[in-house]
Amino acid sequence: MFVSALLSVIGLGFLCWLLFSLAVYALPFFVAITAGYYAFESGAGPIGAVAVALLGGAIALVLGQVAFATIRSPIIRLALGALYALPAGLAGFHAVKGLSQAGGAGESWTLVFAGVSAIIVGVTAWARIASLAGTEVRQVVRNHRSSRCRRSL
């Protein structure tokens, strides 16, 4: 009994780690599935659909990372981060909702756990995208703030 409970906790911890690690890839995965499905329905066949899906997902991931790292406008960066964080939050909501229902939690507690996890997973995904900015962007922001402070003095 103890070993079963211990393995359940370890398994749940692994699933949570996996959810947080893969949350940032929710949007590229969605793009890949959509592109692959469209290619398959257009007559590309299974191999062509897989190729289009891999290419579409890779392009979505690389373009998002490059855009977030190079764009300096905070509003556009916020929108781009939200574009990646919202599908991740939705995936986190459904993952924890399914785990809570499998664990036997009541309907109201299931929704509470799922809502809290959606927020946590979305914020984590946004933070991972924001970490792509690098030190040079942080240095530009610091220089801008310090020059603004000098102007006010």
ABEGO torsion letter per residue (X at the ends): XAAAAAAAAAAAAAAAAAAAAAAAAAAAAAAAAAAAAAAAAAGAEAAAAAAAAAAAAAAAAAAAAAAAAABABAAAAAAAAAAAAAAAAAAAAAAAAAAAAAAGBBAAAAAAAAAAAAAAAAAAAAAAAAAAAEAAAAAAAAAAAAAAAAAAX
